[in-house]
Amino acid sequence: MAVSPLATESYPAYIGNYSGPEARKNITEITIHHMAGVNSAKGCGAIFQRPGRNGSSHYGIGKDGEIAWYVDENCVAWTNSNWPSNQRAVTIENSNDEIGGNWHVSDATLNSLIKLVADIAKRNGLGKLVPEENLTWHSMYVATSCPGPYLLSKMHYIADEANKINGEGSAPA
């Protein structure tokens, strides 16, 4: 099983809401999402546990920064609305701390996200994280506002901070 040790909670997604390891390609990216609401990691996980949801994510970070896993990294979560991307990505849903506007996330959520991104990158040999290359976001693959303006504005910061943790240096501007 491939799950980050940073995930302190587990709410496994319903088997019909993701694909097994036979569909997985080499992991080459981490894709950032937002929950489009204020939620806990458990609450987000409950959504993916519903039969017929036809969606899932590998991880979720709640409004207080708690990290949960929903789908093993060796499997394909149905998150990016793009099959080839789903096959190569590890995906992370993040709770907002406000609804609408910039879809802001709390500092606790952002800090957990940075640590989780660094861990996923390190364990999967992604090297230096570069936005739009191996650090991606939902709206790169489909017409959506996800991950929201706030997280989108933080992609270079997320990459830089995760790269510092992993000793990779800064991402190109």
N, CA, C and O of each residue as an XYZ file, in Angstrom:
692
protein
N       0.845     -1.181      0.000
C       0.000      0.000      0.000
C       0.889      1.241      0.000
O       1.888      1.293      0.717
N       0.525      2.236     -0.801
C       1.275      3.482     -0.890
C       0.398      4.620     -0.368
O      -0.488      5.120     -1.062
N       0.672      5.006      0.865
C      -0.077      6.076      1.515
C       0.917      6.917      2.306
O       1.816      6.379      2.952
N       0.757      8.219      2.257
C       1.649      9.110      2.990
C       1.552      8.853      4.495
O       0.455      8.680      5.027
N       2.697      8.830      5.179
C       2.658      8.716      6.638
C       2.079      9.964      7.299
O       1.784      9.944      8.494
N       1.914     11.037      6.550
C       1.317     12.263      7.096
C      -0.199     12.143      7.244
O      -0.813     12.924      7.972
N      -0.796     11.186      6.570
C      -2.250     10.978      6.668
C      -2.551     10.300      7.991
O      -2.198      9.140      8.203
N      -3.200     11.025      8.869
C      -3.516     10.493     10.195
C      -4.935      9.929     10.265
O      -5.342      9.375     11.287
N      -5.679     10.076      9.172
C      -7.037      9.560      9.096
C      -7.191      8.796      7.794
O      -6.504      9.089      6.816
N      -8.088      7.817      7.774
C      -8.366      7.091      6.536
C      -9.862      6.864      6.392
O     -10.538      6.403      7.312
N     -10.355      7.204      5.211
C     -11.755      7.018      4.858
C     -11.765      6.455      3.441
O     -12.017      7.191      2.487
N     -11.493      5.156      3.290
C     -11.359      4.576      1.953
C     -12.593      4.809      1.082
O     -13.729      4.593      1.504
N     -12.332      5.255     -0.139
C     -13.396      5.494     -1.103
C     -14.061      4.176     -1.488
O     -13.441      3.115     -1.428
N     -15.308      4.257     -1.877
C     -16.041      3.106     -2.390
C     -15.325      2.589     -3.633
O     -14.922      3.378     -4.488
N     -15.165      1.291     -3.739
C     -14.405      0.651     -4.813
C     -14.895      1.052     -6.203
O     -14.105      1.053     -7.147
N     -16.153      1.387     -6.351
C     -16.687      1.794     -7.653
C     -16.430      3.245     -8.011
O     -16.889      3.716     -9.051
N     -15.697      3.966     -7.158
C     -15.419      5.388     -7.394
C     -13.967      5.661     -7.769
O     -13.540      6.816     -7.768
N     -13.202      4.624     -8.089
C     -11.817      4.766     -8.541
C     -11.425      3.495     -9.269
O     -12.164      2.511     -9.249
N     -10.261      3.510     -9.914
C      -9.768      2.337    -10.650
C      -8.584      1.729     -9.921
O      -7.839      2.423     -9.229
N      -8.422      0.433    -10.084
C      -7.361     -0.302     -9.406
C      -5.988     -0.082    -10.017
O      -5.836      0.689    -10.965
N      -4.989     -0.764     -9.469
C      -3.602     -0.568     -9.893
C      -3.330     -0.935    -11.348
O      -2.353     -0.461    -11.929
N      -4.172     -1.766    -11.943
C      -3.955     -2.140    -13.348
C      -4.087     -0.931    -14.276
O      -3.566     -0.958    -15.391
N      -4.771      0.123    -13.839
C      -4.957      1.327    -14.658
C      -3.886      2.393    -14.396
O      -3.783      3.364    -15.146
N      -3.105      2.218    -13.356
C      -2.129      3.228    -12.935
C      -0.943      3.284    -13.895
O      -0.399      2.248    -14.277
N      -0.548      4.487    -14.279
C       0.695      4.747    -15.013
C       1.709      5.267    -14.006
O       1.365      5.477    -12.843
N       2.940      5.477    -14.424
C       3.942      6.057    -13.523
C       3.435      7.393    -12.996
O       2.882      8.195    -13.748
N       3.625      7.626    -11.710
C       3.224      8.895    -11.101
C       4.227      9.958    -11.522
O       5.420      9.855    -11.236
N       3.723     10.983    -12.205
C       4.586     12.057    -12.687
C       4.116     13.436    -12.243
O       4.755     14.438    -12.564
N       3.006     13.501    -11.507
C       2.510     14.809    -11.086
C       1.634     14.705     -9.847
O       1.121     13.642     -9.499
N       1.489     15.832     -9.209
C       0.580     16.012     -8.079
C      -0.412     17.083     -8.516
O      -0.014     18.155     -8.972
N      -1.703     16.792     -8.376
C      -2.728     17.746     -8.808
C      -3.499     18.267     -7.603
O      -3.983     17.505     -6.765
N      -3.597     19.602     -7.545
C      -4.240     20.310     -6.437
C      -5.688     20.654     -6.808
O      -5.977     21.102     -7.917
N      -6.581     20.430     -5.846
C      -8.013     20.735     -5.978
C      -8.472     21.473     -4.718
O      -7.766     21.508     -3.711
N      -9.652     22.052     -4.795
C     -10.298     22.543     -3.577
C     -11.676     21.909     -3.477
O     -12.252     21.471     -4.472
N     -12.187     21.869     -2.262
C     -13.460     21.189     -2.008
C     -14.666     22.037     -2.394
O     -15.790     21.535     -2.406
N     -14.454     23.312     -2.711
C     -15.556     24.238     -3.009
C     -16.542     24.282     -1.848
O     -17.758     24.331     -2.032
N     -15.973     24.264     -0.647
C     -16.768     24.347      0.568
C     -15.884     24.186      1.782
O     -14.716     23.812      1.680
N     -16.456     24.470      2.919
C     -15.748     24.314      4.190
C     -16.073     22.921      4.708
O     -17.236     22.609      4.963
N     -15.051     22.080      4.867
C     -15.293     20.684      5.200
C     -14.124     20.124      5.999
O     -13.025     20.679      5.994
N     -14.376     19.041      6.669
C     -13.316     18.284      7.334
C     -12.798     17.228      6.366
O     -13.441     16.941      5.357
N     -11.650     16.653      6.666
C     -11.129     15.553      5.854
C     -12.109     14.377      5.905
O     -12.306     13.690      4.903
N     -12.715     14.149      7.056
C     -13.697     13.072      7.199
C     -14.929     13.336      6.345
O     -15.436     12.431      5.682
N     -15.409     14.573      6.363
C     -16.591     14.919      5.579
C     -16.366     14.743      4.085
O     -17.245     14.262      3.371
N     -15.191     15.132      3.617
C     -14.870     14.934      2.198
C     -14.787     13.442      1.890
O     -15.283     12.984      0.861
N     -14.164     12.699      2.778
C     -14.057     11.254      2.592
C     -15.409     10.580      2.504
O     -15.580      9.630      1.740
N     -16.374     11.059      3.278
C     -17.714     10.473      3.259
C     -18.362     10.624      1.876
O     -19.139      9.766      1.457
N     -18.046     11.695      1.183
C     -18.577     11.903     -0.169
C     -18.077     10.808     -1.101
O     -18.844     10.285     -1.910
N     -16.792     10.457     -0.996
C     -16.205      9.450     -1.877
C     -16.566      8.027     -1.469
O     -16.328      7.087     -2.227
N     -17.134      7.862     -0.287
C     -17.570      6.540      0.163
C     -18.962      6.190     -0.361
O     -19.404      5.050     -0.216
N     -19.652      7.145     -0.962
C     -20.998      6.905     -1.479
C     -20.950      6.119     -2.787
O     -20.299      6.556     -3.736
N     -21.622      4.973     -2.861
C     -21.714      4.264     -4.142
C     -22.336      5.182     -5.201
O     -23.274      5.928     -4.923
N     -21.796      5.109     -6.412
C     -22.326      5.908     -7.506
C     -21.809      7.325     -7.571
O     -22.237      8.088     -8.438
N     -20.908      7.708     -6.692
C     -20.355      9.059     -6.711
C     -19.574      9.310     -8.006
O     -19.578     10.420     -8.538
N     -18.906      8.267     -8.504
C     -18.093      8.371     -9.717
C     -17.023      9.441     -9.603
O     -16.734     10.150    -10.566
N     -16.445      9.551     -8.435
C     -15.357     10.491     -8.199
C     -14.668     10.149     -6.909
O     -15.251      9.528     -6.020
N     -13.418     10.560     -6.811
C     -12.623     10.311     -5.599
C     -11.364     11.145     -5.677
O     -11.128     11.848     -6.660
N     -10.565     11.063     -4.645
C      -9.265     11.722     -4.592
C      -8.354     10.833     -3.759
O      -8.827     10.012     -2.974
N      -7.071     10.997     -3.929
C      -6.146     10.221     -3.101
C      -6.150     10.730     -1.662
O      -6.156      9.944     -0.714
N      -6.145     12.059     -1.513
C      -6.050     12.671     -0.185
C      -7.023     13.828     -0.067
O      -7.502     14.373     -1.062
N      -7.300     14.187      1.172
C      -8.053     15.386      1.471
C      -7.478     16.048      2.698
O      -7.062     15.377      3.642
N      -7.456     17.364      2.685
C      -6.980     18.145      3.827
C      -8.152     18.980      4.314
O      -8.710     19.789      3.572
N      -8.509     18.772      5.561
C      -9.656     19.455      6.139
C      -9.365     20.884      6.539
O      -8.233     21.360      6.453
N     -10.421     21.561      6.981
C     -10.337     22.980      7.323
C      -9.368     23.274      8.456
O      -8.891     24.402      8.583
N      -9.072     22.280      9.280
C      -8.133     22.473     10.387
C      -6.747     21.915     10.066
O      -5.880     21.868     10.939
N      -6.533     21.493      8.814
C      -5.228     20.993      8.397
C      -5.044     19.502      8.554
O      -3.956     18.993      8.286
N      -6.082     18.775      8.983
C      -5.959     17.322      9.125
C      -5.891     16.679      7.744
O      -6.567     17.116      6.812
N      -5.076     15.644      7.622
C      -4.861     14.960      6.346
C      -5.446     13.558      6.424
O      -5.173     12.807      7.361
N      -6.255     13.216      5.424
C      -6.828     11.868      5.325
C      -6.523     11.310      3.944
O      -6.363     12.055      2.978
N      -6.445      9.992      3.868
C      -6.326      9.336      2.556
C      -7.632      8.639      2.245
O      -8.323      8.132      3.129
N      -7.954      8.630      0.940
C      -9.180      8.013      0.445
C      -8.893      6.896     -0.557
O      -9.586      5.878     -0.577
N      -7.866      7.092     -1.389
C      -7.501      6.121     -2.417
C      -5.992      5.912     -2.348
O      -5.230      6.878     -2.324
N      -5.564      4.669     -2.316
C      -4.143      4.320     -2.320
C      -3.472      4.922     -3.550
O      -4.056      4.922     -4.634
N      -2.265      5.431     -3.397
C      -1.544      6.036     -4.520
C      -1.288      5.048     -5.661
O      -1.072      5.471     -6.796
N      -1.308      3.759     -5.387
C      -1.114      2.756     -6.437
C      -2.348      2.582     -7.315
O      -2.302      1.882     -8.327
N      -3.444      3.216     -6.930
C      -4.691      3.146     -7.686
C      -4.954      4.506     -8.349
O      -4.245      5.477     -8.086
N      -5.963      4.566     -9.198
C      -6.287      5.781     -9.942
C      -7.549      6.417     -9.369
O      -8.652      5.892     -9.523
N      -7.367      7.554     -8.706
C      -8.522      8.321     -8.232
C      -9.151      9.044     -9.420
O      -8.459      9.446    -10.356
N     -10.452      9.202     -9.368
C     -11.168      9.893    -10.440
C     -11.410     11.333    -10.013
O     -12.476     11.662     -9.492
N     -10.420     12.188    -10.234
C     -10.454     13.537     -9.697
C     -10.320     14.627    -10.744
O     -10.983     15.659    -10.636
N      -9.481     14.430    -11.757
C      -9.063     15.520    -12.645
C      -9.964     15.742    -13.855
O      -9.702     16.642    -14.653
N     -11.014     14.948    -14.010
C     -11.891     15.046    -15.188
C     -11.119     14.814    -16.480
O     -11.509     15.306    -17.539
N     -10.032     14.071    -16.390
C      -9.170     13.797    -17.534
C      -8.476     12.471    -17.267
O      -7.635     12.381    -16.372
N      -8.818     11.441    -18.034
C      -8.315     10.103    -17.755
C      -6.797      9.996    -17.778
O      -6.234      9.454    -16.826
N      -6.092     10.479    -18.811
C      -4.630     10.357    -18.788
C      -3.993     11.051    -17.573
O      -3.039     10.541    -16.987
N      -4.525     12.195    -17.214
C      -4.008     12.885    -16.034
C      -4.294     12.092    -14.766
O      -3.422     11.956    -13.907
N      -5.511     11.568    -14.647
C      -5.831     10.745    -13.476
C      -4.855      9.583    -13.336
O      -4.447      9.234    -12.228
N      -4.483      8.987    -14.469
C      -3.607      7.812    -14.428
C      -2.203      8.123    -13.923
O      -1.527      7.239    -13.396
N      -1.760      9.362    -14.078
C      -0.381      9.695    -13.691
C      -0.278     10.606    -12.464
O       0.826     10.919    -12.019
N      -1.416     11.031    -11.917
C      -1.410     12.017    -10.835
C      -1.761     11.416     -9.476
O      -2.498     10.435     -9.380
N      -1.215     12.031     -8.435
C      -1.706     11.870     -7.077
C      -2.461     13.167     -6.795
O      -1.928     14.257     -6.998
N      -3.704     13.045     -6.325
C      -4.588     14.197     -6.213
C      -4.900     14.532     -4.761
O      -4.984     13.655     -3.901
N      -5.070     15.828     -4.516
C      -5.311     16.320     -3.153
C      -6.455     17.327     -3.168
O      -6.376     18.348     -3.851
N      -7.511     17.044     -2.421
C      -8.613     17.978     -2.200
C      -8.298     18.802     -0.948
O      -7.796     18.265      0.039
N      -8.590     20.098     -0.989
C      -8.314     20.995      0.134
C      -9.573     21.747      0.529
O     -10.268     22.308     -0.318
N      -9.861     21.751      1.828
C     -11.020     22.495      2.306
C     -10.764     23.985      2.203
O      -9.653     24.463      2.430
N     -11.798     24.694      1.863
C     -11.755     26.148      1.909
C     -12.136     26.583      3.321
O     -12.706     25.803      4.085
N     -11.821     27.827      3.661
C     -12.311     28.358      4.929
C     -13.319     29.479      4.687
O     -13.781     30.135      5.621
N     -13.648     29.682      3.415
C     -14.727     30.579      3.036
C     -15.335     30.035      1.750
O     -14.666     29.358      0.970
N     -16.595     30.337      1.542
C     -17.279     29.881      0.337
C     -17.354     31.047     -0.635
O     -17.788     32.143     -0.282
N     -16.926     30.793     -1.856
C     -16.956     31.818     -2.888
C     -15.762     32.749     -2.806
O     -14.772     32.460     -2.135
N     -15.872     33.858     -3.493
C     -14.776     34.821     -3.520
C     -13.517     34.196     -4.097
O     -13.537     33.647     -5.199
N     -12.435     34.280     -3.361
C     -11.163     33.685     -3.784
C     -11.039     32.226     -3.381
O     -10.015     31.600     -3.653
N     -12.053     31.674     -2.742
C     -12.007     30.296     -2.250
C     -10.755     30.088     -1.393
O      -9.965     29.171     -1.618
N     -10.605     30.956     -0.423
C      -9.446     30.934      0.479
C      -9.370     29.623      1.249
O     -10.397     29.005      1.529
N      -8.158     29.197      1.591
C      -7.941     28.079      2.513
C      -7.179     28.602      3.714
O      -6.454     29.592      3.610
N      -7.336     27.950      4.845
C      -6.674     28.373      6.072
C      -5.172     28.131      5.990
O      -4.700     27.337      5.176
N      -4.437     28.824      6.841
C      -2.991     28.600      6.927
C      -2.699     27.156      7.316
O      -1.733     26.568      6.829
N      -3.523     26.578      8.189
C      -3.313     25.182      8.603
C      -3.461     24.250      7.403
O      -2.671     23.319      7.244
N      -4.459     24.487      6.561
C      -4.649     23.672      5.371
C      -3.488     23.856      4.402
O      -2.960     22.877      3.874
N      -3.088     25.094      4.166
C      -1.984     25.371      3.251
C      -0.685     24.729      3.743
O       0.050     24.137      2.953
N      -0.403     24.843      5.024
C       0.827     24.240      5.571
C       0.804     22.721      5.462
O       1.826     22.113      5.141
N      -0.338     22.100      5.724
C      -0.444     20.647      5.551
C      -0.276     20.266      4.091
O       0.359     19.260      3.775
N      -0.847     21.071      3.200
C      -0.721     20.809      1.766
C       0.749     20.819      1.342
O       1.187     19.927      0.616
N       1.495     21.797      1.779
C       2.914     21.888      1.426
C       3.661     20.646      1.905
O       4.447     20.067      1.155
N       3.424     20.242      3.131
C       4.105     19.052      3.673
C       3.708     17.790      2.912
O       4.552     16.939      2.629
N       2.419     17.670      2.582
C       1.950     16.487      1.855
C       2.519     16.460      0.434
O       2.944     15.408     -0.043
N       2.530     17.597     -0.235
C       3.104     17.681     -1.580
C       4.579     17.279     -1.546
O       5.039     16.525     -2.403
N       5.319     17.784     -0.552
C       6.742     17.429     -0.431
C       6.902     15.928     -0.229
O       7.755     15.302     -0.859
N       6.093     15.353      0.638
C       6.181     13.916      0.909
C       5.863     13.083     -0.335
O       6.587     12.139     -0.653
N       4.795     13.426     -1.028
C       4.419     12.681     -2.236
C       5.526     12.790     -3.283
O       5.898     11.797     -3.908
N       6.046     13.995     -3.469
C       7.112     14.198     -4.455
C       8.345     13.383     -4.101
O       8.939     12.751     -4.974
N       8.734     13.388     -2.843
C       9.927     12.655     -2.402
C       9.747     11.151     -2.598
O      10.606     10.491     -3.181
N       8.630     10.611     -2.109
C       8.411      9.161     -2.190
C       8.265      8.656     -3.621
O       8.567      7.498     -3.908
N       7.797      9.537     -4.532
C       7.576      9.120     -5.912
C       8.674      9.596     -6.866
O       8.541      9.462     -8.083
N       9.761     10.154     -6.315
C      10.903     10.544     -7.136
C      10.603     11.619     -8.167
O      11.133     11.571     -9.277
N       9.758     12.595     -7.819
C       9.390     13.632     -8.775
C      10.450     14.718     -8.924
O      10.369     15.526     -9.849
N      11.442     14.755     -8.036
C      12.477     15.784     -8.131
C      11.928     17.154     -7.809
O      10.976     17.293     -7.041
N      12.538     18.167     -8.402
C      12.126     19.548     -8.162
C      10.715     19.753     -8.705
O      10.428     19.423     -9.855
N       9.849     20.295     -7.872
C       8.475     20.568     -8.280
C       8.417     21.864     -9.079
O       8.969     22.885     -8.668
N       7.745     21.811    -10.221
C       7.596     22.958    -11.101
C       6.115     23.091    -11.457
O       5.537     22.175    -12.043
N       5.490     24.233    -11.104
C       4.092     24.432    -11.468
C       3.885     24.288    -12.977
O       4.714     24.721    -13.778
N       2.772     23.676    -13.340
C       2.357     23.379    -14.708
C       3.126     22.206    -15.321
O       2.858     21.827    -16.461
N       4.064     21.635    -14.591
C       4.782     20.452    -15.078
C       4.464     19.260    -14.181
O       3.663     18.404    -14.555
N       5.081     19.195    -13.001
C       4.788     18.085    -12.098
C       3.967     18.523    -10.882
O       3.616     17.694    -10.042
N       3.665     19.801    -10.785
C       2.703     20.325     -9.814
C       1.603     20.973    -10.639
O       1.805     22.032    -11.234
N       0.435     20.334    -10.672
C      -0.645     20.757    -11.557
C      -1.894     21.071    -10.745
O      -1.923     20.895     -9.527
N      -2.922     21.538    -11.439
C      -4.187     21.862    -10.786
C      -5.325     21.504    -11.730
O      -5.147     21.396    -12.943
N      -6.486     21.326    -11.144
C      -7.651     20.801    -11.850
C      -7.969     21.579    -13.122
O      -8.217     20.966    -14.160
N      -7.970     22.919    -13.072
C      -8.384     23.711    -14.232
C      -7.415     23.608    -15.409
O      -7.700     24.144    -16.480
N      -6.292     22.940    -15.238
C      -5.407     22.670    -16.374
C      -6.009     21.618    -17.298
O      -5.611     21.516    -18.458
N      -6.959     20.837    -16.801
C      -7.480     19.692    -17.547
C      -8.929     19.820    -17.977
O      -9.386     19.072    -18.841
N      -9.647     20.743    -17.396
C     -11.063     20.892    -17.723
C     -11.483     22.319    -17.353
O     -10.867     22.946    -16.491
N     -12.520     22.822    -18.001
C     -13.012     24.161    -17.703
C     -13.701     24.160    -16.337
O     -14.859     23.762    -16.209
N     -12.977     24.607    -15.339
C     -13.482     24.690    -13.967
C     -12.731     25.804    -13.257
O     -11.643     26.191    -13.684
N     -13.295     26.313    -12.192
C     -12.580     27.320    -11.405
C     -11.706     26.670    -10.330
O     -11.003     27.367     -9.599
N     -11.747     25.354    -10.233
C     -10.956     24.619     -9.246
C      -9.467     24.690     -9.622
O      -9.125     24.416    -10.773
N      -8.608     25.035     -8.727
C      -8.695     25.040     -7.275
C      -9.054     26.384     -6.651
O      -8.870     26.570     -5.448
N      -9.553     27.305     -7.427
C      -9.907     28.618     -6.911
C      -8.739     29.576     -7.016
O      -7.584     29.153     -7.057
N      -9.040     30.883     -7.060
C      -7.990     31.890     -7.224
C      -6.920     31.868     -6.129
O      -5.742     32.075     -6.418
N      -7.313     31.621     -4.884
C      -6.322     31.668     -3.811
C      -5.258     30.587     -3.982
O      -4.067     30.896     -4.001
N      -5.668     29.325     -4.106
C      -4.671     28.265     -4.268
C      -3.896     28.422     -5.573
O      -2.700     28.136     -5.619
N      -4.554     28.864     -6.612
C      -3.853     29.083     -7.877
C      -2.743     30.119     -7.705
O      -1.662     29.977     -8.276
N      -3.013     31.156     -6.920
C      -2.000     32.190     -6.688
C      -0.849     31.682     -5.812
O       0.196     32.329     -5.733
N      -1.028     30.547     -5.162
C      -0.023     30.001     -4.241
C       0.807     28.868     -4.855
O       1.646     28.295     -4.160
N       0.604     28.529     -6.125
C       1.286     27.359     -6.697
C       2.810     27.470     -6.639
O       3.480     26.497     -6.295
N       3.368     28.634     -6.967
C       4.834     28.781     -6.894
C       5.304     28.701     -5.449
O       6.346     28.109     -5.165
N       4.544     29.291     -4.536
C       4.884     29.219     -3.113
C       4.844     27.768     -2.629
O       5.752     27.323     -1.926
N       3.807     27.039     -2.998
C       3.693     25.626     -2.608
C       4.892     24.847     -3.137
O       5.517     24.085     -2.400
N       5.208     25.040     -4.415
C       6.353     24.341     -5.017
C       7.646     24.716     -4.300
O       8.435     23.840     -3.946
N       7.869     26.013     -4.083
C       9.109     26.462     -3.428
C       9.256     25.883     -2.028
O      10.328     25.403     -1.659
N       8.179     25.929     -1.249
C       8.251     25.439      0.130
C       8.435     23.922      0.162
O       9.209     23.413      0.972
N       7.741     23.204     -0.699
C       7.912     21.749     -0.767
C       9.324     21.403     -1.241
O       9.938     20.465     -0.733
N       9.837     22.157     -2.211
C      11.206     21.929     -2.683
C      12.226     22.177     -1.583
O      13.221     21.457     -1.494
N      11.999     23.178     -0.749
C      12.899     23.445      0.390
C      12.908     22.243      1.333
O      13.971     21.804      1.770
N      11.742     21.720      1.641
C      11.652     20.546      2.527
C      12.458     19.387      1.953
O      13.137     18.667      2.684
N      12.374     19.217      0.631
C      13.050     18.089     -0.022
C      14.470     18.404     -0.477
O      15.122     17.560     -1.092
N      14.962     19.615     -0.180
C      16.313     20.000     -0.572
C      16.484     20.133     -2.070
O      17.560     19.854     -2.597
N      15.443     20.554     -2.760
C      15.464     20.673     -4.236
C      15.665     22.073     -4.754
O      15.786     22.248     -5.967
N      15.708     23.093     -3.900
C      15.841     24.473     -4.379
C      14.516     25.009     -4.876
O      13.501     24.313     -4.840
N      14.527     26.261     -5.345
C      13.299     26.932     -5.782
C      12.875     26.477     -7.164
O      13.690     26.063     -7.988
N      11.582     26.567     -7.391
C      11.026     26.287     -8.712
C      11.280     27.487     -9.610
O      11.335     28.611     -9.113
N      11.438     27.289    -10.919
C      11.590     28.425    -11.826
C      10.358     29.318    -11.774
O       9.233     28.835    -11.643
N      10.582     30.624    -11.877
C       9.457     31.586    -11.823
C       8.663     31.550    -13.103
O       7.685     32.285    -13.244
